[in-house]
Amino acid sequence: MAQRIQFSQHGGPEVLQWVEFDPAPPAAQQVRVRNRAIGLNFIDTYFRGGLYAPPSLPSGLGTEGAGVVDAVGEGVTRFKVGDRVAYATGPLGAYSELHTLPEANLVHLPDGIGFEQAAAVMLKGLTVQYLLKQTHAVKPGETILFHAAAGGVGSLACQWAAALGARVIGTVGSAEKAERAKSLGAWATIDYSREDVAQRVLELTDGQKVPVVYDGVGADTWLTSLDCLQPRGLMVSFGNASGAVTGVNLGILSQKGSLYVTRPTLATYANTAENTQAMADDLFAMIESGKLSVDIQQRYPLREAAKAQTELSARRTVGSTILLP
């Protein structure tokens, strides 16, 4: 027997249940992982709340973790019992002592990366990898806008983009978060609680605006982000922290300068075992080189996942948060 967090109906953190379950042996091409650390992410609250639908209820929760291979199914060739592994793309159920997932979704974890580091960085780090290296390949000297620059994804993006030689303009919600973003490599910050973001971008870029905006906030920043883009600029809408962007009139893209827009997800980039491992290797190399630091500010026992999600949703967390089984 093992224990996990599950939910039987959509709602607030109070719907999360701490239950005992009997983990099934892994099927063909599946691997069972004994988690040593589990990542906490905004997307977890989307599944719990119903913005995204789990396959069925009751459902496990969470898509990110790190641990040791506990058992392998028939046909598994890349992993053996005892291997150190990490994962970020699901399926749901990472909030658990034991989690079974497809072999293709796992990556080998180098000895130089700890379980807590990996669980804190896999989802956010792979997201930053595809955003900065694939969705739009950031170039040295380029000025980019990244919303929520002091948040979990933003904290990594500031460091990685700076390492690539880019100038990051980061939006933040307080003076404290501005200092944090700058300490992580942001070239400039804009406090959206008291400054006009589009106007400040215009000033900071000498009227040129930016070629790309990375926006994980969603509904609240959609129009502002478009106003920060150069003609033929790229709007990368990769998250819904303030709610989903809906009702988009494509005409607005022409009005604001023949703009491009994409709504990427990690699963589309980490779509094969080879791609996922290559992206993870890039991430791990950045950490091992010292160019990327993983800042774990909060640790909660797994059974207190509801409390952890409450803090996350209330914006009371800084850096990364992990759950410990």
C-alpha positions as CSV (number, residue, x, y, z in Angstrom):
1,M,0.0,0.0,0.0
2,A,1.0,3.6,-0.6
3,Q,-0.5,7.0,0.0
4,R,-1.4,9.8,-2.3
5,I,-3.4,13.0,-2.8
6,Q,-6.5,12.7,-4.9
7,F,-9.7,14.6,-5.6
8,S,-13.3,13.4,-6.4
9,Q,-14.8,16.7,-7.4
10,H,-13.6,20.1,-8.7
11,G,-13.2,23.0,-6.3
12,G,-10.8,24.7,-4.0
13,P,-7.9,23.2,-2.1
14,E,-10.4,21.7,0.3
15,V,-11.3,19.0,-2.2
16,L,-7.9,17.4,-2.0
17,Q,-7.9,14.1,-0.1
18,W,-5.0,12.2,1.6
19,V,-5.8,8.5,0.8
20,E,-4.3,5.1,0.9
21,F,-4.2,3.1,-2.4
22,D,-2.8,-0.1,-3.8
23,P,-0.4,0.8,-6.6
24,A,-0.8,-1.5,-9.6
25,P,2.4,-3.1,-11.1
26,P,3.6,-1.2,-14.2
27,A,2.2,-2.4,-17.5
28,A,4.2,-2.8,-20.7
29,Q,6.4,0.2,-21.4
30,Q,5.6,1.7,-18.0
31,V,7.9,2.5,-15.1
32,R,6.9,2.9,-11.4
33,V,8.8,5.6,-9.6
34,R,9.2,6.0,-5.8
35,N,9.1,9.7,-5.5
36,R,11.7,11.5,-3.3
37,A,10.3,15.0,-4.2
38,I,7.3,16.4,-6.1
39,G,6.9,19.7,-7.8
40,L,4.1,22.2,-7.1
41,N,2.8,24.1,-10.1
42,F,0.0,26.5,-11.1
43,I,-1.3,23.9,-13.6
44,D,-2.1,21.6,-10.7
45,T,-4.7,24.1,-9.5
46,Y,-6.2,24.2,-13.0
47,F,-6.9,20.5,-12.9
48,R,-8.2,20.6,-9.4
49,G,-10.5,23.6,-10.2
50,G,-11.8,22.3,-13.5
51,L,-10.2,24.6,-16.0
52,Y,-8.5,21.5,-17.4
53,A,-10.4,18.2,-17.1
54,P,-8.7,15.1,-15.7
55,P,-9.4,11.8,-17.6
56,S,-11.8,10.7,-14.8
57,L,-12.7,11.3,-11.2
58,P,-11.5,10.5,-8.6
59,S,-8.1,11.6,-10.0
60,G,-4.6,11.9,-8.8
61,L,-2.9,15.3,-9.2
62,G,0.5,16.7,-10.3
63,T,2.7,16.0,-13.2
64,E,6.3,16.6,-11.9
65,G,8.6,14.7,-9.6
66,A,11.9,13.0,-9.1
67,G,12.9,9.7,-7.5
68,V,14.1,6.2,-8.0
69,V,12.8,3.5,-10.3
70,D,10.8,1.0,-8.2
71,A,9.6,-1.4,-10.9
72,V,9.6,-1.7,-14.7
73,G,7.0,-3.2,-17.0
74,E,7.6,-5.5,-20.0
75,G,9.5,-4.0,-22.8
76,V,11.1,-1.2,-20.9
77,T,14.7,-0.7,-22.2
78,R,15.9,2.8,-21.0
79,F,15.5,2.3,-17.3
80,K,16.1,-0.3,-14.6
81,V,15.2,-0.6,-10.9
82,G,17.3,1.8,-8.9
83,D,17.9,4.4,-11.6
84,R,17.6,8.0,-10.6
85,V,14.9,9.7,-12.7
86,A,12.8,12.8,-13.1
87,Y,9.6,13.7,-15.1
88,A,7.4,16.7,-15.8
89,T,4.8,15.8,-18.5
90,G,2.5,13.6,-16.5
91,P,0.2,11.7,-16.5
92,L,-1.6,13.1,-13.5
93,G,-0.7,11.4,-10.2
94,A,2.7,12.8,-9.1
95,Y,1.3,13.8,-5.7
96,S,2.0,10.3,-4.5
97,E,4.6,8.1,-2.8
98,L,4.5,5.9,-5.9
99,H,3.7,7.0,-9.5
100,T,3.5,4.9,-12.6
101,L,4.1,6.6,-16.0
102,P,5.2,5.8,-19.5
103,E,8.9,5.1,-20.1
104,A,9.0,7.9,-22.7
105,N,8.0,10.5,-20.1
106,L,11.0,9.9,-17.9
107,V,14.5,11.3,-18.1
108,H,17.7,10.1,-16.5
109,L,18.8,12.3,-13.6
110,P,22.6,13.0,-13.4
111,D,24.3,12.4,-10.1
112,G,25.0,16.2,-9.9
113,I,21.3,17.1,-9.7
114,G,19.5,16.4,-6.4
115,F,16.0,15.0,-6.2
116,E,14.6,18.2,-4.7
117,Q,16.4,20.3,-7.3
118,A,14.9,18.2,-10.1
119,A,11.4,18.2,-8.7
120,A,11.5,21.9,-8.3
121,V,12.8,22.7,-11.8
122,M,11.7,20.1,-14.3
123,L,8.4,21.6,-15.4
124,K,9.4,25.2,-15.1
125,G,12.9,24.5,-16.5
126,L,11.7,22.5,-19.5
127,T,9.2,25.3,-20.2
128,V,11.9,27.9,-20.2
129,Q,14.0,25.7,-22.4
130,Y,11.4,25.5,-25.1
131,L,10.3,29.1,-24.7
132,L,13.8,30.6,-25.1
133,K,15.5,28.0,-27.3
134,Q,12.6,26.7,-29.6
135,T,9.4,28.8,-29.6
136,H,11.6,31.9,-30.2
137,A,15.3,31.4,-30.2
138,V,16.6,34.3,-28.1
139,K,19.6,36.0,-29.5
140,P,22.5,37.9,-27.8
141,G,21.7,41.6,-27.6
142,E,17.9,41.1,-28.1
143,T,15.5,42.8,-25.7
144,I,12.6,40.6,-24.5
145,L,9.6,41.1,-22.2
146,F,8.8,38.4,-19.6
147,H,5.8,38.8,-17.4
148,A,5.9,37.7,-13.7
149,A,9.6,37.8,-13.8
150,A,10.0,37.0,-10.1
151,G,7.7,33.9,-10.3
152,G,8.7,30.3,-10.6
153,V,9.1,30.3,-14.4
154,G,10.2,33.9,-14.6
155,S,13.0,33.4,-12.1
156,L,14.5,30.7,-14.3
157,A,13.8,32.7,-17.5
158,C,15.7,35.8,-16.2
159,Q,18.8,33.7,-15.5
160,W,18.7,31.7,-18.7
161,A,18.0,34.6,-21.0
162,A,20.8,36.6,-19.4
163,A,23.1,33.7,-20.0
164,L,22.1,33.8,-23.7
165,G,23.1,37.4,-23.8
166,A,19.5,38.9,-24.0
167,R,18.2,41.9,-22.1
168,V,15.2,40.9,-20.1
169,I,12.5,43.5,-19.2
170,G,10.5,41.8,-16.4
171,T,7.1,42.8,-15.1
172,V,6.6,42.4,-11.3
173,G,4.0,43.3,-8.7
174,S,6.2,44.9,-6.0
175,A,9.5,46.6,-5.2
176,E,10.7,43.4,-3.5
177,K,9.9,41.3,-6.6
178,A,11.7,43.9,-8.8
179,E,14.8,43.5,-6.7
180,R,14.5,39.7,-6.9
181,A,14.2,39.8,-10.7
182,K,17.2,42.1,-11.1
183,S,19.3,39.9,-8.9
184,L,18.5,37.0,-11.2
185,G,19.6,38.8,-14.3
186,A,16.7,41.0,-15.5
187,W,18.0,44.1,-17.3
188,A,15.0,46.2,-16.2
189,T,11.8,45.8,-14.3
190,I,8.3,47.3,-14.6
191,D,6.0,47.3,-11.5
192,Y,2.6,46.8,-13.1
193,S,0.9,47.8,-9.9
194,R,2.0,51.4,-10.4
195,E,3.5,51.7,-13.9
196,D,2.0,51.6,-17.4
197,V,3.7,48.5,-18.8
198,A,3.4,49.4,-22.6
199,Q,4.5,52.9,-22.0
200,R,7.6,51.8,-20.0
201,V,8.5,49.2,-22.7
202,L,8.4,52.0,-25.2
203,E,10.7,54.2,-23.1
204,L,13.1,51.4,-22.3
205,T,13.5,50.4,-25.9
206,D,13.8,53.9,-27.3
207,G,10.5,53.5,-29.1
208,Q,11.4,50.2,-30.7
209,K,9.3,47.9,-28.5
210,V,10.3,44.2,-28.3
211,P,10.3,41.3,-30.8
212,V,8.8,38.8,-28.4
213,V,6.6,38.8,-25.3
214,Y,6.4,35.8,-23.0
215,D,3.2,35.9,-21.1
216,G,2.2,33.2,-18.6
217,V,-0.4,35.5,-16.9
218,G,-3.2,35.3,-19.5
219,A,-6.4,37.3,-19.5
220,D,-5.1,40.3,-17.5
221,T,-2.1,41.0,-19.7
222,W,-3.2,40.0,-23.1
223,L,-3.8,43.4,-24.6
224,T,-0.9,45.0,-22.8
225,S,1.4,42.4,-24.2
226,L,0.2,43.0,-27.8
227,D,0.9,46.7,-27.3
228,C,4.6,46.0,-26.4
229,L,5.4,44.1,-29.6
230,Q,7.2,45.4,-32.7
231,P,5.5,45.0,-36.0
232,R,5.6,41.2,-36.9
233,G,6.5,40.5,-33.3
234,L,5.6,37.2,-31.5
235,M,3.2,36.9,-28.7
236,V,3.9,33.8,-26.7
237,S,0.9,33.1,-24.4
238,F,2.0,30.1,-22.3
239,G,-0.1,30.2,-19.2
240,N,-3.4,31.3,-17.5
241,A,-2.4,32.5,-14.1
242,S,-5.1,35.2,-14.2
243,G,-7.6,33.2,-16.3
244,A,-7.6,32.0,-19.9
245,V,-7.5,34.3,-22.9
246,T,-10.8,34.0,-24.7
247,G,-12.8,35.7,-27.5
248,V,-9.8,36.8,-29.5
249,N,-10.6,38.7,-32.6
250,L,-7.8,38.0,-35.1
251,G,-8.2,41.4,-36.6
252,I,-6.5,42.9,-33.5
253,L,-3.2,41.2,-34.7
254,S,-3.3,43.1,-37.9
255,Q,-4.3,46.4,-36.2
256,K,-1.3,46.1,-33.9
257,G,1.3,45.4,-36.5
258,S,0.8,42.0,-38.3
259,L,1.6,40.2,-35.1
260,Y,2.1,36.5,-34.6
261,V,0.7,34.6,-31.6
262,T,1.2,31.1,-30.3
263,R,-0.2,29.2,-27.4
264,P,2.5,26.5,-26.7
265,T,2.5,23.7,-24.2
266,L,5.4,21.6,-22.9
267,A,3.8,18.3,-24.1
268,T,4.1,19.5,-27.8
269,Y,7.8,20.1,-27.5
270,A,8.6,17.2,-25.1
271,N,6.7,14.9,-27.5
272,T,9.2,12.0,-27.7
273,A,11.6,10.3,-25.3
274,E,14.6,11.7,-27.3
275,N,13.3,15.3,-27.3
276,T,12.4,15.2,-23.6
277,Q,15.8,13.9,-22.6
278,A,17.6,16.4,-24.9
279,M,15.7,19.3,-23.3
280,A,16.4,17.9,-19.8
281,D,20.1,17.5,-20.6
282,D,20.2,21.2,-21.7
283,L,18.5,22.2,-18.5
284,F,20.7,20.0,-16.3
285,A,23.8,21.4,-18.0
286,M,22.7,25.0,-17.2
287,I,22.3,24.0,-13.6
288,E,25.6,22.1,-13.3
289,S,27.5,25.0,-15.0
290,G,26.2,27.4,-12.3
291,K,24.3,29.6,-14.8
292,L,21.0,28.5,-13.5
293,S,20.2,28.3,-9.7
294,V,17.2,26.5,-8.4
295,D,15.7,28.5,-5.5
296,I,13.5,26.2,-3.3
297,Q,11.9,28.6,-0.8
298,Q,9.0,26.3,0.4
299,R,8.8,22.6,1.4
300,Y,5.6,21.0,2.5
301,P,4.8,17.4,3.5
302,L,2.8,15.8,0.7
303,R,-0.2,15.4,2.9
304,E,-0.3,19.2,3.3
305,A,-0.7,19.7,-0.5
306,A,-3.9,21.7,0.1
307,K,-2.1,24.2,2.3
308,A,0.7,24.5,-0.3
309,Q,-1.7,25.2,-3.1
310,T,-3.5,27.8,-1.0
311,E,-0.2,29.7,-0.6
312,L,0.6,29.4,-4.3
313,S,-2.7,30.7,-5.4
314,A,-2.5,33.6,-3.0
315,R,0.9,34.6,-4.5
316,R,2.5,34.1,-1.1
317,T,5.2,31.8,-2.4
318,V,8.6,32.9,-3.8
319,G,10.8,30.8,-6.0
320,S,9.9,27.1,-6.2
321,T,7.8,25.0,-3.8
322,I,8.1,21.2,-3.4
323,L,6.1,18.5,-1.7
324,L,7.9,15.7,0.2
325,P,6.4,12.3,0.5
